[in-house]
Amino acid sequence: MTDVNLTHLLEQMTIEEKVGQLVQLATPFFKGATDRGEITGPMVQMNISEEDIKQTGSVLGASGAKETTNIQRVHMEENRLGIPLLFMSDIVHGFKTIFPVPLAIGSSWDLELAEKSAAIAAEEAAASGVHVTFAPMVDLSREPRWGRVMEGTGEDPHLNSEFARSFVRGFQGDLENDHTKVAACVKHFAAYGAPEAGRDYNTVDMSDWQLRENYLPAYKAALDEGCEMVMTAFNILNGVPSTGNEELMRGILRGEWGFEGPLISDWGAVKELIPHGVAEDAKQAAEKAMKSSVDIEMMTSCYTNHVQELINEETLEESIVDEAVLRILRLKKKLGLFENPYRGTSEEKEAAVILSEENRKTARELASKSMVLLKNDEVLPLASDQKTALVGPFSTSTDILGPWSWGGSAEDTITVDTGFLNHIEKEKLFISEGCGIEEGTEDQLQSALEQAEKAEVIVVALGERSDMSGEAGSRADIRIPEVQLDFLRKMKELGKPVVAVLFSGRPLDVREVIDNADAVIEAWYPGTEGGHALADIIFGKVNPSAKLTMSMPYSVGQVPIYYNRYSTGRPKDAPDAQVRYVSQYLDIPNEPLYPFGYGLSYSQFEYGALTLSSDEMKYDERLTVTTTVSNTGDQAGDEIVQLYIRDLVGDVVRPLRELKDFKKISLEPGETEEVVFQLNESQLRYYHANMEHKSDAGEFEVFVGTNSRDVKSKTFRLVK
């Protein structure tokens, strides 16, 4: 169907039919849905009629080939013009095969494997009838109290941008011709990751300079990669809620960036303009959202009940509605839904691809490459003939999928004890829960002590329940719950080597864990194959290589904390710094417990001298940065070599470090590899006070190392 045909279709549509395309309703509203009932309760409160449902343009949350086919079939029979439905769902880090949460995927620094995970999620979802996924979430965040940090890939704009591109490629591919792909919807536009006090849905207030310098790049990268849709953020930005922010949506998104795809609100966000205090009622909320170019209203009925009235009153031009409808129809056309409303939906394909052996294999590989070894006092890896106690609330738990894994199931999840039994004889593994997540009993503790007494080494599986992070999962105290810390202390008192494994959706304050364990692994929420992946690392089948993409705070009092911070006029580490009158805490260090880019290996890597091809770099030339990395350990291993720069004098202050490139290398014991980076002028650009994006001639420092803290450096000058 051509654009001409779409325009002709638009001309045939009534106002009611046009408005219907702008509405997204949840699955239970639709005939053919598995759990569809009478229109009562919330449906009545929304003033949604059966006729409105017939005109609706998209469905939220339906999945399964049988259900989506039934809903689409009934809809096509009842919709006057035969306009197919779009099925959208939150396929964030896997559909049925659940991969690690995105923050963990970020810790892998593996762009190709991230892309593959998205492609697998897309294939499973597409076979089940899903057309659009509400992913990737690319909200940059420096705030571990915010629960949704688990849904993004960290605190760095460059790395977030690279992962944004990878996820979009994986989800979408050749969308028009490949029915195993789904359209991606980047979210949440914009700056949702910077809420005051880390509290979800809260105020965001930042300068335009900060917004453009750090928070917008990853959204732009996703769109440059061809991402088909954008979702608005819940938060206000500089006083205006994103869903009614005309300057942000029509100004930057559509004007500056030229985005022509559909823009959808998050759940209920149009009507939330009322409690935000910028709309007096649902009618004004509809007007503001439409004028801000929000094409689809998710799960409120401001558009259904008021857009036609606004047009009749000439408060809203019908041409704005037509633009929105045409954007939605174009996406349906690109997906091929006018020719085949059922697209790649197939119960047979669904059965073949979901949780396939190959998909599980990829999930296991990515999970093992995402787990960060934080500490290892020559305890790991364990030998398979060691008598091992596996204790703690996550020792047998299936709650390791993490938030936004609604398609996953407990029965498909490989638990930690199951994974261990692939490496160690049952007679040598002693299992006990020991305590719960937030409370425990004396009987639980005594059972764990008895099991631990039999062992040579103790593995303690600790962490957060999955509902303690994710959306609406903000926490002011980001330590492990006290009952678990007390349990860990009692295990340490036994005088045996202790390995602590952390399951979480955020960087935690882990000082007490570090103090009471000989080795510590941050496993995050590792997904369906998490138990296998963890055991692969603990027993040495896989050598850990992951590195943090969010700084791990020394204390919650430091947050927001991030590596690419700015200096002050009184930096603590200046050569002439005073004892007191510098930028510092009196009671804790300024530095995080573990910095961005940090992660250990069972191998040891030694960096050689850093060399530059020249001490000057012209605007039209490249600077070659070279180092050598040697594996001085006795195991083969992977190392993520990181390159940072610092602009020593700028028009505005510049970060002390900025990640610009990285390379993952594999080295055998005793092997040395030369690692070469090419630095160009575009990588030195930044936003000036007048919002001009350019570089300045002058002196720069370049750093290469194993993390953002432990680096070697050289200086060069950029010259015209």
ROTORDREN-540359 format. One record per residue (C-alpha): residue number from 0; x, y, z. Coordinates in steps of 0.2 Angstrom, whole numbers, always signed. Layout:
N
 resi     u     v     w
  NUM     X     Y     Z
...
END
This chain:
720
 resi     u     v     w
    0    +0    +0    +0
    1    +8   +17    -5
    2    +7   +33    +3
    3    -6   +38   -10
    4   -17   +24    -4
    5   -15   +29   +14
    6   -20   +47   +10
    7   -35   +40    +1
    8   -39   +29   +16
    9   -37   +44   +28
   10   -50   +54   +17
   11   -63   +40   +19
   12   -61   +40   +38
   13   -73   +49   +49
   14   -67   +59   +64
   15   -72   +45   +76
   16   -62   +32   +65
   17   -47   +44   +65
   18   -47   +47   +84
   19   -48   +28   +86
   20   -31   +26   +78
   21   -24   +37   +91
   22   -30   +26  +106
   23   -21   +11  +113
   24   -31    +0  +125
   25   -25   -15  +135
   26   -29   -33  +129
   27   -45   -36  +140
   28   -55   -23  +131
   29   -55   -33  +115
   30   -66   -47  +109
   31   -55   -63  +106
   32   -44   -59  +121
   33   -42   -74  +133
   34   -48   -64  +148
   35   -60   -53  +140
   36   -76   -49  +151
   37   -90   -37  +152
   38   -85   -19  +150
   39   -86   -14  +169
   40   -76    -5  +181
   41   -61    +4  +174
   42   -68    +2  +156
   43   -84   +11  +161
   44   -74   +24  +170
   45   -64   +28  +155
   46   -81   +30  +145
   47   -75   +18  +132
   48   -89   +10  +122
   49   -90    -5  +111
   50   -90    +6   +96
   51   -74   +15  +102
   52   -65    -2  +103
   53   -70    -6   +85
   54   -60    +9   +80
   55   -45    +7   +91
   56   -28    +7   +83
   57   -17    -3   +94
   58   -17   -16  +108
   59    -6   -16  +124
   60    +0   -32  +131
   61    -7   -46  +120
   62    +4   -60  +116
   63    +3   -78  +111
   64    -1   -82   +93
   65   -18   -89   +97
   66   -24   -74  +107
   67   -17   -61   +95
   68   -24   -70   +80
   69   -41   -71   +88
   70   -41   -52   +93
   71   -35   -47   +75
   72   -48   -58   +66
   73   -63   -51   +76
   74   -57   -33   +74
   75   -55   -35   +55
   76   -72   -42   +54
   77   -79   -27   +64
   78   -69   -12   +58
   79   -78    -3   +44
   80   -62    +0   +34
   81   -52   -15   +38
   82   -38    -6   +47
   83   -28   -19   +56
   84   -23   -17   +74
   85    -5   -14   +80
   86    +0   -26   +95
   87   +13   -18  +107
   88   +21   -25  +122
   89   +36   -22  +134
   90   +49   -35  +127
   91   +63   -27  +136
   92   +76   -40  +139
   93   +68   -56  +132
   94   +51   -62  +127
   95   +50   -80  +134
   96   +69   -83  +134
   97   +74   -70  +147
   98   +91   -62  +145
   99  +100   -52  +159
  100   +92   -35  +163
  101   +99   -21  +152
  102  +110   -14  +165
  103  +119   -31  +166
  104  +120   -32  +147
  105  +128   -15  +147
  106  +141   -23  +159
  107  +146   -36  +146
  108  +152   -21  +134
  109  +147   -34  +120
  110  +137   -25  +107
  111  +136   -40   +95
  112  +129   -51  +109
  113  +117   -37  +114
  114  +111   -36   +96
  115  +109   -55   +95
  116   +98   -55  +112
  117   +87   -42  +104
  118   +85   -52   +88
  119   +80   -67   +98
  120   +68   -58  +108
  121   +60   -50   +92
  122   +59   -68   +84
  123   +50   -75   +99
  124   +38   -60  +101
  125   +34   -59   +82
  126   +29   -77   +81
  127   +18   -73   +96
  128    +9   -59   +87
  129   +19   -44   +94
  130   +23   -30   +81
  131   +31   -16   +92
  132   +42   -18  +108
  133   +43    -4  +120
  134   +62    -5  +120
  135   +76    +0  +121
  136   +75   +11  +136
  137   +91   +22  +134
  138   +88   +34  +149
  139  +105   +39  +155
  140  +105   +38  +174
  141  +118   +42  +188
  142  +105   +38  +201
  143  +105   +20  +209
  144   +91   +24  +220
  145   +80   +25  +205
  146   +73    +7  +202
  147   +73    +9  +183
  148   +92    +9  +181
  149   +90    -9  +178
  150   +81    -5  +162
  151   +95    +5  +154
  152  +114    +2  +151
  153  +122   +14  +163
  154  +129   +32  +166
  155  +139   +35  +150
  156  +132   +44  +135
  157  +144   +36  +123
  158  +141   +18  +129
  159  +122   +20  +130
  160  +122   +27  +112
  161  +131   +11  +106
  162  +120    +0  +115
  163  +105    +9  +109
  164  +110    +6   +91
  165  +113   -12   +94
  166   +96   -15  +102
  167   +87    -6   +88
  168   +97   -16   +75
  169   +93   -32   +84
  170   +74   -29   +86
  171   +71   -21   +69
  172   +83   -28   +56
  173   +75   -27   +39
  174   +58   -24   +46
  175   +48   -22   +30
  176   +54   -39   +23
  177   +58   -49   +38
  178   +43   -55   +49
  179   +54   -61   +63
  180   +57   -43   +67
  181   +47   -30   +77
  182   +47   -11   +77
  183   +57    -3   +91
  184   +51   +11  +102
  185   +65   +21  +111
  186   +60   +27  +128
  187   +58   +38  +138
  188   +59   +55  +130
  189   +67   +64  +138
  190   +79   +63  +153
  191   +68   +51  +164
  192   +84   +44  +172
  193   +87   +60  +182
  194   +72   +62  +194
  195   +75   +72  +210
  196   +80   +61  +224
  197   +79   +45  +213
  198   +60   +44  +216
  199   +51   +37  +201
  200   +40   +49  +191
  201   +48   +64  +200
  202   +54   +81  +194
  203   +68   +83  +182
  204   +76  +100  +181
  205   +92  +103  +171
  206  +100  +115  +160
  207   +98  +114  +141
  208  +117  +111  +140
  209  +117   +96  +152
  210  +102   +89  +143
  211  +111   +90  +126
  212  +128   +85  +132
  213  +123   +69  +142
  214  +105   +65  +141
  215   +99   +66  +123
  216  +113   +57  +113
  217  +107   +40  +116
  218   +89   +44  +110
  219   +97   +52   +95
  220  +108   +37   +92
  221   +93   +25   +92
  222   +83   +36   +79
  223   +99   +38   +68
  224   +99   +19   +68
  225   +81   +19   +61
  226   +70   +16   +77
  227   +52   +17   +72
  228   +44   +24   +87
  229   +47   +35  +103
  230   +38   +35  +120
  231   +36   +50  +131
  232   +43   +51  +148
  233   +32   +53  +164
  234   +43   +67  +171
  235   +42   +85  +169
  236   +57   +93  +161
  237   +61  +111  +166
  238   +43  +113  +172
  239   +33  +105  +158
  240   +28   +87  +158
  241   +35   +78  +143
  242   +18   +72  +136
  243   +13   +90  +134
  244   +30   +97  +130
  245   +28  +105  +113
  246   +46  +112  +113
  247   +53   +95  +117
  248   +42   +85  +105
  249   +39   +97   +90
  250   +54  +107   +93
  251   +69   +95   +96
  252   +62   +78   +91
  253   +52   +82   +76
  254   +60   +99   +71
  255   +78   +97   +74
  256   +80   +78   +72
  257   +67   +76   +59
  258   +58   +61   +67
  259   +43   +56   +57
  260   +37   +41   +66
  261   +23   +39   +79
  262   +25   +46   +96
  263   +16   +37  +110
  264   +13   +42  +128
  265   +18   +30  +142
  266    +3   +22  +152
  267    -9   +35  +157
  268    +3   +50  +155
  269    -9   +61  +145
  270   -22   +61  +159
  271    -8   +64  +171
  272    -6   +81  +164
  273   -20   +85  +176
  274   -12   +80  +193
  275    +4   +88  +186
  276    -5  +104  +186
  277    -4  +110  +168
  278   -21  +104  +162
  279   -37  +108  +171
  280   -47   +93  +164
  281   -46   +79  +152
  282   -51   +90  +138
  283   -36  +102  +140
  284   -25   +87  +143
  285   -30   +80  +126
  286   -27   +97  +118
  287    -9   +99  +125
  288    -4   +81  +121
  289   -10   +83  +103
  290    -2  +100  +100
  291   +14   +92  +107
  292   +13   +79   +93
  293    +9   +64  +104
  294    +0   +52   +92
  295    -5   +38  +103
  296   -13   +39  +120
  297   -10   +24  +130
  298   -23   +18  +142
  299   -33   +34  +146
  300   -47   +41  +136
  301   -44   +60  +134
  302   -43   +58  +115
  303   -58   +47  +113
  304   -69   +58  +123
  305   -62   +76  +118
  306   -53   +77  +102
  307   -68   +78   +91
  308   -75   +91  +103
  309   -59  +101  +101
  310   -60  +100   +82
  311   -78  +106   +82
  312   -73  +121   +93
  313   -59  +125   +82
  314   -47  +124   +97
  315   -38  +110   +88
  316   -35  +109   +69
  317   -40   +93   +61
  318   -24   +93   +51
  319   -14   +89   +67
  320   -25   +73   +69
  321   -23   +69   +51
  322    -4   +70   +53
  323    -4   +58   +68
  324   -16   +46   +60
  325    -5   +45   +44
  326   +11   +42   +55
  327    +2   +27   +63
  328    -4   +20   +46
  329   +13   +22   +38
  330   +20   +10   +52
  331    +6    -2   +49
  332   +10    -2   +31
  333   +29    -4   +34
  334   +25   -19   +45
  335   +15   -26   +30
  336    -1   -27   +40
  337   -13   -21   +27
  338    -8   -36   +16
  339    -7   -48   +30
  340   -14   -43   +47
  341    -7   -58   +55
  342   +11   -55   +49
  343   +23   -67   +56
  344   +11   -74   +69
  345   +11   -93   +70
  346    +8  -106   +83
  347   +20  -118   +74
  348   +34  -105   +73
  349   +30  -100   +91
  350   +33  -118   +97
  351   +49  -120   +87
  352   +58  -104   +92
  353   +52  -100  +110
  354   +65  -106  +123
  355   +74  -116  +109
  356   +91  -124  +114
  357  +100  -110  +103
  358   +91   -96  +112
  359   +95  -103  +129
  360  +113  -105  +124
  361  +114   -87  +119
  362  +106   -82  +136
  363  +118   -92  +146
  364  +133   -84  +136
  365  +127   -66  +139
  366  +123   -69  +157
  367  +140   -76  +161
  368  +148   -61  +151
  369  +137   -49  +161
  370  +142   -54  +179
  371  +155   -43  +187
  372  +169   -50  +198
  373  +171   -37  +211
  374  +183   -45  +223
  375  +193   -61  +223
  376  +206   -65  +237
  377  +212   -81  +228
  378  +196   -91  +232
  379  +188   -92  +214
  380  +186  -102  +204
  381  +181  -116  +215
  382  +186  -134  +212
  383  +172  -146  +208
  384  +178  -158  +221
  385  +177  -145  +235
  386  +163  -148  +248
  387  +152  -132  +245
  388  +138  -125  +255
  389  +126  -115  +244
  390  +116  -104  +256
  391  +106   -88  +256
  392   +88   -83  +250
  393   +93   -84  +231
  394  +101  -102  +233
  395   +86  -110  +225
  396   +75   -95  +220
  397   +67   -93  +203
  398   +66   -74  +206
  399   +82   -70  +196
  400   +73   -65  +179
  401   +71   -47  +185
  402   +58   -33  +182
  403   +50   -32  +164
  404   +51   -51  +162
  405   +33   -54  +162
  406   +34   -67  +148
  407   +46   -78  +157
  408   +41   -91  +169
  409   +48   -99  +185
  410   +47  -117  +178
  411   +59  -112  +164
  412   +71  -103  +175
  413   +88  -112  +179
  414   +91  -108  +198
  415  +108  -107  +206
  416  +107  -124  +214
  417  +102  -132  +197
  418  +117  -124  +189
  419  +129  -129  +203
  420  +124  -147  +201
  421  +131  -147  +183
  422  +148  -145  +191
  423  +148  -153  +207
  424  +142  -170  +214
  425  +126  -169  +224
  426  +134  -177  +239
  427  +147  -162  +240
  428  +134  -148  +238
  429  +125  -143  +254
  430  +110  -132  +252
  431  +100  -121  +264
  432   +91  -105  +262
  433   +97   -98  +278
  434   +85   -83  +278
  435   +72   -74  +268
  436   +75   -57  +258
  437   +69   -46  +272
  438   +66   -58  +287
  439   +72   -74  +293
  440   +69   -87  +307
  441   +80   -96  +319
  442   +76  -113  +311
  443   +82  -106  +294
  444   +98  -100  +302
  445  +102  -116  +311
  446   +99  -126  +295
  447  +111  -116  +286
  448  +124  -116  +299
  449  +123  -135  +299
  450  +125  -136  +281
  451  +139  -124  +281
  452  +149  -134  +294
  453  +150  -148  +282
  454  +158  -138  +268
  455  +175  -132  +264
  456  +169  -116  +256
  457  +153  -106  +258
  458  +143   -98  +243
  459  +130   -85  +250
  460  +117   -80  +237
  461  +110   -63  +242
  462  +101   -48  +235
  463   +85   -39  +231
  464   +68   -46  +227
  465   +64   -41  +209
  466   +50   -30  +214
  467   +63   -20  +225
  468   +69   -12  +208
  469   +61    -8  +191
  470   +47    +4  +189
  471   +41   +11  +205
  472   +55    +2  +214
  473   +65   +17  +220
  474   +74   +14  +237
  475   +82   +27  +249
  476   +92   +13  +257
  477  +102    +4  +244
  478  +110    -9  +255
  479  +106   -27  +256
  480   +92   -30  +269
  481   +99   -31  +287
  482   +93   -49  +289
  483  +104   -55  +275
  484  +119   -45  +281
  485  +118   -52  +298
  486  +117   -70  +290
  487  +132   -66  +279
  488  +142   -61  +295
  489  +137   -77  +304
  490  +144   -87  +289
  491  +160   -77  +289
  492  +162   -81  +308
  493  +163  -100  +303
  494  +181   -96  +297
  495  +179  -103  +280
  496  +181   -95  +263
  497  +165   -86  +259
  498  +159   -81  +241
  499  +145   -68  +240
  500  +134   -67  +225
  501  +123   -52  +223
  502  +107   -52  +213
  503  +100   -35  +210
  504   +94   -22  +198
  505  +105    -8  +203
  506  +122    -4  +210
  507  +121    -7  +229
  508  +130    +0  +244
  509  +140   -17  +246
  510  +154   -11  +259
  511  +148   -24  +272
  512  +147   -38  +259
  513  +164   -34  +253
  514  +171   -34  +271
  515  +163   -51  +275
  516  +167   -60  +260
  517  +183   -67  +252
  518  +175   -65  +234
  519  +160   -56  +228
  520  +151   -57  +211
  521  +138   -45  +205
  522  +126   -56  +196
  523  +112   -43  +193
  524   +96   -52  +187
  525  +104   -64  +175
  526   +88   -71  +167
  527   +82   -89  +162
  528   +99   -96  +161
  529  +106   -87  +176
  530  +110  -102  +187
  531  +120  -110  +173
  532  +129   -94  +169
  533  +134   -91  +188
  534  +140  -109  +190
  535  +150  -108  +174
  536  +159   -93  +182
  537  +161  -100  +200
  538  +168  -116  +194
  539  +179  -109  +181
  540  +171  -114  +165
  541  +170   -96  +160
  542  +183   -83  +165
  543  +173   -67  +170
  544  +176   -51  +159
  545  +161   -40  +163
  546  +164   -22  +169
  547  +153   -10  +178
  548  +143    +3  +168
  549  +137   +12  +183
  550  +148   +18  +197
  551  +145    +8  +213
  552  +144   +20  +227
  553  +153   +20  +244
  554  +138   +27  +252
  555  +121   +32  +246
  556  +126   +49  +253
  557  +137   +51  +237
  558  +123   +49  +224
  559  +121   +55  +211
  560  +139   +48  +208
  561  +147   +46  +191
  562  +164   +45  +184
  563  +163   +59  +170
  564  +161   +72  +183
  565  +168   +90  +183
  566  +181   +98  +193
  567  +178  +112  +205
  568  +187  +128  +209
  569  +193  +119  +224
  570  +197  +101  +219
  571  +202   +89  +234
  572  +216   +81  +224
  573  +224   +98  +218
  574  +243  +100  +222
  575  +240  +115  +233
  576  +223  +109  +240
  577  +220  +114  +258
  578  +215  +102  +272
  579  +197  +108  +274
  580  +192  +121  +262
  581  +190  +109  +247
  582  +175  +100  +238
  583  +174   +84  +249
  584  +164   +74  +262
  585  +170   +75  +280
  586  +164   +57  +284
  587  +166   +47  +268
  588  +178   +47  +252
  589  +173   +57  +237
  590  +177   +42  +226
  591  +165   +27  +223
  592  +168   +10  +230
  593  +170    +4  +213
  594  +172   +15  +198
  595  +164   +15  +181
  596  +173    +2  +170
  597  +178    -9  +184
  598  +178   -28  +184
  599  +191   -42  +189
  600  +196   -58  +179
  601  +204   -74  +184
  602  +218   -68  +173
  603  +229   -53  +177
  604  +232   -40  +163
  605  +247   -29  +162
  606  +247   -13  +152
  607  +262    -7  +143
  608  +267   +11  +139
  609  +255   +22  +130
  610  +261   +30  +114
  611  +253   +43  +102
  612  +257   +44   +83
  613  +260   +63   +86
  614  +259   +76  +100
  615  +248   +86   +88
  616  +232   +82   +79
  617  +225   +92   +65
  618  +206   +94   +63
  619  +206   +83   +47
  620  +218   +70   +53
  621  +217   +55   +65
  622  +228   +52   +80
  623  +234   +34   +83
  624  +234   +29  +101
  625  +243   +13  +105
  626  +246    +2  +120
  627  +251   -16  +124
  628  +241   -28  +135
  629  +248   -44  +142
  630  +240   -58  +150
  631  +252   -62  +165
  632  +240   -75  +173
  633  +238   -93  +170
  634  +221   -93  +161
  635  +215   -87  +145
  636  +204   -72  +147
  637  +195   -57  +139
  638  +200   -39  +144
  639  +190   -23  +139
  640  +202   -10  +135
  641  +195    +8  +138
  642  +200   +25  +130
  643  +195   +41  +139
  644  +199   +59  +135
  645  +199   +75  +144
  646  +198   +93  +136
  647  +210  +102  +148
  648  +202  +120  +144
  649  +185  +122  +137
  650  +172  +136  +134
  651  +162  +127  +147
  652  +169  +115  +160
  653  +174   +98  +154
  654  +173   +81  +162
  655  +188   +74  +171
  656  +186   +58  +160
  657  +175   +54  +145
  658  +174   +37  +137
  659  +177   +38  +118
  660  +181   +20  +113
  661  +184    +3  +119
  662  +190   -14  +113
  663  +187   -31  +119
  664  +203   -43  +117
  665  +206   -61  +121
  666  +223   -67  +127
  667  +230   -83  +131
  668  +242   -85  +146
  669  +258   -76  +142
  670  +251   -68  +126
  671  +253   -49  +123
  672  +243   -39  +110
  673  +245   -22  +103
  674  +229   -12  +105
  675  +227    +2   +93
  676  +214   +16   +94
  677  +210   +30   +81
  678  +205   +46   +88
  679  +197   +59   +77
  680  +192   +77   +79
  681  +173   +73   +80
  682  +176   +64   +96
  683  +182   +80  +104
  684  +167   +90  +101
  685  +155   +96  +115
  686  +141  +108  +117
  687  +147  +126  +121
  688  +137  +139  +131
  689  +128  +145  +115
  690  +123  +126  +111
  691  +135  +125   +97
  692  +142  +108   +95
  693  +161  +109   +90
  694  +179  +106   +96
  695  +191  +119  +102
  696  +210  +119   +98
  697  +220  +116  +113
  698  +228  +103  +125
  699  +220   +86  +128
  700  +224   +72  +139
  701  +221   +54  +133
  702  +219   +39  +145
  703  +219   +21  +142
  704  +217    +7  +155
  705  +207    -6  +163
  706  +193    +5  +170
  707  +190   +24  +172
  708  +202   +25  +187
  709  +217   +14  +183
  710  +224   +22  +167
  711  +240   +28  +159
  712  +239   +45  +150
  713  +248   +56  +137
  714  +244   +73  +131
  715  +242   +81  +114
  716  +236   +97  +106
  717  +222   +99   +93
  718  +228  +112   +80
  719  +219  +120   +66
END
